[in-house]
Amino acid sequence: MMEKNAKIYVAGHSGMVGSAILRELARNGYNNILTRTHKELDLCRQSEVEAFFADNKPEYVFLAASKVGGIIANSEALADFMYENMILEMNVIHAAWKNGCKKLEFLGSSCIYPRMAPQPMQECCLLTGELEKTNEGYALAKISGLKYCEFLNRQYGTDFISVMPTNLYGPNDNYHPRYSHVLPAFIRRFHEAKLQNLESVTCWGDGSPLREFLFVDDLADLCVYLMNHYSGNETVNAGTGKELTIKELAELVARVIGYKGKIYWDSSKPNGTPRKLLDVSKAAQLGWHYKTELEDGIRITYEDFLRKPMRTDR
């Protein structure tokens, strides 16, 4: 169990996941939190990371920092997504080990699993088949991170764990019109269509892929829970165990936002993986279950979208 005054470093605290972890730590009374902006600490620079860990000696690390993007961003920049994610995570994990960190939690992604993995996807299906090509670089980096945690545990007796979330959404998301993930992209698209009184909106693909979505504050709840209650070499899936088609998602987002126009689909654009449903029985056996239903979470996210300037970083 993490002590309430333990020195905890949240890497990537300004992002959607990292900021949710900060909120969850605060809700649970943790008060000795370390954060650094990208300008203060470039996680892709090994010397900077090593100096930070040597100077601050964090006892616990939540590694939520990563370069992320939707299907367009990933497919256009496979090399960048692989390099930046692999470098930053290796730097942080290695420095945590070298400086005697009590426990580290690595945040991955469900895209680590094979494109045609049996559904729902269990943790044990990792590396049993070919990855989805559109985000292969990102997936390989995340696989390397979780495997490095596992290998450090096996070789040096560390207590480094990993959690693999499904598609995430929530406050502080990225709403870039070209490089965001599907749910925030829909929020922006339908919001702007509503303001402009557009008669129709055209979305990518044919709407058939099935996807699962987890509210980011629920993920943060699981992250803190696992840090206190789980040790092991196998990753833990984070999801709801529920799925819907992209077409159904678009209709749901449009309804929450109040857009009443028609929705068309451009089947010349890629769909991505046909289905990505996580088996969440392991998390359930550990005593955790998600709290936020999708429509409620979308409403909360849309309200946050309206209150804040949009993050449109790539």
C-alpha positions in Angstrom: 0.0 0.0 0.0 1.2 3.5 -0.8 1.6 5.6 2.3 -0.4 8.9 2.2 2.8 10.9 2.3 4.8 8.8 -0.1 6.6 10.6 -2.9 4.7 9.8 -6.0 5.7 10.8 -9.5 3.0 11.1 -12.2 4.7 11.2 -15.6 2.4 12.8 -18.2 0.3 14.7 -15.6 -1.0 17.2 -18.1 -2.6 14.6 -20.4 -6.0 13.1 -20.1 -4.9 10.0 -18.2 -2.2 11.7 -16.1 -4.6 14.5 -15.0 -7.2 11.9 -14.0 -4.7 10.1 -11.9 -3.8 13.3 -10.2 -7.5 13.9 -9.4 -7.8 10.3 -8.0 -4.7 10.6 -5.9 -6.0 13.9 -4.4 -9.4 12.2 -3.7 -7.6 9.5 -1.8 -5.5 11.9 0.3 -2.1 11.5 -1.3 -0.3 14.8 -0.9 3.3 14.4 -1.9 3.0 14.4 -5.7 5.8 15.1 -8.2 5.1 16.5 -11.6 7.1 18.1 -14.4 6.0 19.8 -17.6 7.6 18.8 -20.9 9.7 22.0 -20.8 10.9 21.2 -17.3 11.7 17.5 -18.1 12.0 16.0 -21.6 11.4 12.3 -21.0 13.0 11.4 -24.3 16.3 12.7 -23.0 18.0 10.0 -21.0 20.3 12.3 -19.1 17.4 14.6 -18.0 15.4 11.6 -16.7 18.3 10.1 -14.9 19.1 13.4 -13.2 15.4 13.9 -12.2 15.2 10.4 -10.6 18.6 10.8 -8.9 17.6 14.2 -7.4 14.1 13.4 -6.4 14.0 9.6 -5.7 10.3 9.0 -6.2 9.0 6.0 -4.3 6.1 5.3 -6.7 5.7 6.1 -10.4 2.6 6.2 -12.6 3.9 6.2 -16.2 1.1 7.8 -18.1 3.2 9.9 -20.5 3.0 8.9 -24.2 2.6 10.2 -27.7 -0.9 9.4 -28.7 -3.2 9.9 -31.6 -6.1 8.4 -33.6 -6.0 6.2 -36.7 -4.8 9.0 -39.0 -1.9 10.2 -36.8 -0.7 6.7 -36.1 -0.8 5.5 -39.7 1.0 8.7 -41.0 3.7 8.6 -38.3 4.5 5.0 -37.5 8.2 5.7 -36.9 7.5 8.7 -34.7 5.0 6.9 -32.5 7.3 3.9 -32.1 10.5 6.0 -31.4 9.1 8.6 -29.0 7.0 6.1 -26.9 9.8 3.5 -26.7 12.5 6.1 -25.7 10.5 7.9 -23.1 9.1 4.7 -21.4 12.5 3.0 -21.4 14.1 6.1 -19.9 11.5 6.3 -17.1 11.3 2.6 -16.3 15.1 2.2 -16.3 15.7 5.3 -14.1 13.0 4.1 -11.7 14.8 0.7 -11.3 18.2 2.3 -11.0 17.0 4.6 -8.2 15.2 2.0 -6.1 11.6 3.0 -6.9 9.3 0.8 -4.7 6.7 0.3 -7.5 6.0 1.5 -11.0 2.8 1.2 -13.0 3.1 1.3 -16.8 0.0 2.5 -18.8 -0.3 0.7 -22.1 -3.1 0.3 -24.7 -5.4 -2.5 -25.9 -3.8 -2.1 -29.3 -1.0 -4.3 -28.0 -3.2 -7.4 -28.7 -3.4 -9.1 -32.1 -5.7 -7.7 -34.7 -7.7 -10.9 -34.9 -7.4 -12.0 -31.3 -10.2 -14.1 -29.9 -12.9 -11.8 -28.4 -13.1 -10.7 -25.6 -9.3 -10.4 -25.5 -7.6 -11.9 -22.5 -4.2 -10.8 -21.1 -2.7 -14.1 -22.2 -3.3 -13.4 -25.9 -0.4 -11.0 -26.1 2.0 -11.8 -28.9 -0.1 -14.6 -30.3 -0.8 -12.9 -33.7 -0.3 -10.1 -36.1 -0.9 -6.5 -34.9 -3.2 -3.9 -36.5 -1.0 -2.2 -39.2 -2.4 1.3 -38.8 -1.0 1.6 -35.2 1.7 -1.1 -35.2 4.5 1.3 -34.2 2.7 2.5 -31.1 1.7 -1.0 -30.2 5.2 -2.3 -30.5 6.5 0.4 -28.2 3.8 -0.4 -25.6 4.6 -4.1 -25.8 8.3 -3.3 -25.2 7.4 -1.2 -22.1 5.3 -3.8 -20.4 7.9 -6.5 -21.3 10.7 -4.4 -19.9 8.7 -4.2 -16.6 8.2 -7.9 -16.6 11.9 -8.6 -17.3 13.1 -6.3 -14.5 10.7 -8.1 -12.2 12.1 -11.5 -13.2 15.8 -10.4 -13.2 16.0 -7.9 -10.4 12.9 -8.5 -8.2 11.3 -5.2 -8.9 7.6 -4.6 -8.4 6.7 -3.1 -11.7 3.2 -3.6 -13.1 1.2 -2.7 -16.2 -2.4 -1.9 -17.0 -3.9 -2.0 -20.6 -6.8 0.3 -21.0 -9.4 0.1 -23.8 -10.4 3.2 -25.7 -10.4 6.1 -23.2 -12.4 9.4 -23.2 -13.1 12.1 -20.7 -12.0 15.5 -19.4 -8.9 17.0 -20.9 -9.0 15.0 -24.1 -7.5 16.0 -27.4 -10.1 17.3 -29.9 -7.8 17.9 -32.9 -9.9 17.8 -36.1 -7.5 15.4 -37.8 -5.4 13.6 -35.1 -7.8 12.9 -32.2 -9.3 9.6 -31.3 -12.8 8.7 -32.5 -15.0 9.7 -29.5 -13.5 13.2 -29.0 -13.4 13.6 -32.8 -17.2 12.9 -32.8 -17.8 15.4 -30.0 -16.1 18.2 -31.9 -17.5 17.2 -35.3 -21.2 17.1 -34.0 -20.7 20.2 -31.8 -19.5 22.3 -34.8 -22.2 20.8 -37.1 -24.8 21.8 -34.5 -23.4 25.4 -34.3 -23.3 25.7 -38.1 -26.7 24.1 -38.6 -25.2 21.5 -41.0 -27.8 19.2 -42.6 -25.4 16.2 -42.5 -22.0 15.0 -41.2 -19.8 12.4 -42.9 -17.7 10.0 -40.8 -14.8 7.7 -41.7 -15.4 4.1 -42.5 -18.6 2.2 -42.7 -19.5 2.4 -39.0 -19.3 -1.4 -38.4 -16.3 -1.8 -36.1 -17.1 -2.6 -32.6 -15.4 -0.6 -29.8 -15.3 -0.5 -26.0 -15.0 2.8 -24.1 -13.8 3.5 -20.6 -14.3 6.9 -18.8 -10.8 8.1 -17.8 -11.7 8.8 -14.2 -12.7 5.1 -13.9 -9.3 4.1 -15.3 -7.6 6.4 -12.8 -9.5 4.7 -10.0 -8.3 1.3 -11.2 -4.7 2.6 -11.5 -4.5 3.7 -7.9 -6.3 0.5 -6.9 -3.8 -1.7 -8.7 -0.9 0.2 -7.2 -2.2 -0.7 -3.8 -3.5 -4.2 -4.5 -1.7 -5.9 -7.4 1.7 -7.3 -8.1 2.5 -9.6 -11.0 4.2 -9.9 -14.3 1.0 -10.2 -16.4 -0.7 -7.0 -17.4 -4.3 -6.2 -16.3 -7.0 -5.2 -18.8 -9.0 -2.0 -18.0 -12.4 -1.8 -19.6 -16.1 -2.1 -19.2 -16.7 -5.5 -20.9 -19.3 -3.7 -23.1 -19.1 -2.7 -26.8 -21.0 -0.9 -29.5 -20.5 -0.1 -33.1 -18.9 3.1 -34.3 -22.2 3.9 -36.0 -24.0 3.5 -32.6 -21.4 5.7 -31.0 -21.8 8.4 -33.5 -25.6 8.4 -33.0 -25.1 8.5 -29.2 -22.7 11.4 -29.3 -25.0 13.3 -31.7 -28.0 12.7 -29.3 -26.1 13.9 -26.3 -24.9 17.0 -28.1 -28.3 17.7 -29.6 -27.3 17.4 -33.3 -30.3 16.4 -35.4 -28.9 16.2 -38.9 -28.1 13.1 -40.9 -25.0 11.0 -40.5 -23.3 9.5 -43.6 -20.4 7.1 -43.8 -17.4 7.2 -46.2 -16.5 3.5 -46.7 -13.4 4.4 -48.8 -11.7 5.4 -45.5 -10.2 2.7 -43.2 -12.1 1.1 -40.4 -9.2 -0.1 -38.3 -9.5 -3.3 -36.2 -12.9 -4.9 -36.7 -13.4 -5.5 -32.9 -11.5 -4.7 -29.7 -13.3 -6.0 -26.6 -11.2 -6.6 -23.5 -11.8 -9.5 -21.1 -12.0 -7.6 -17.8 -12.5 -10.7 -15.6 -9.1 -10.3 -14.1 -9.7 -6.8 -12.8 -13.1 -8.0 -11.5 -11.4 -10.9 -9.6 -9.1 -8.3 -8.1 -12.2 -6.5 -6.8 -12.6 -3.6 -9.3 -15.5 -2.6 -11.6 -16.1 0.4 -13.7 -18.6 3.0 -12.5 -19.5 5.4 -15.3 -21.9 4.3 -18.1 -21.0 5.6 -21.6 -23.9 8.1 -22.1 -23.2 9.6 -18.7 -19.5 9.8 -19.4 -20.1 11.4 -22.8 -22.3 14.1 -21.2 -19.6 14.9 -18.6 -17.0 15.0 -21.3 -19.1 17.3 -23.5 -19.7 19.7 -20.5 -15.9 19.8 -20.0 -15.4 20.4 -23.7 -17.7 23.4 -23.5 -16.0 24.8 -20.4 -12.4 24.7 -21.5 -10.3 25.7 -24.5 -9.8 22.7 -26.8 -6.6 20.7 -26.7 -5.7 20.5 -30.3 -2.1 19.3 -30.0 -1.1 16.4 -32.2 
